[in-house]
């Protein structure tokens, strides 16, 4: 399966809610949290 995000809107409206509902169970959780904070600054 391949999943690509080409639009900032899709990232904010679809991907972030998915990972908030289904958190990562790995070291990547911190990376995801930093990405969300960066996106909030951009918005």
Beta strands, then each sheet from edge to edge (+ up, - down):
end
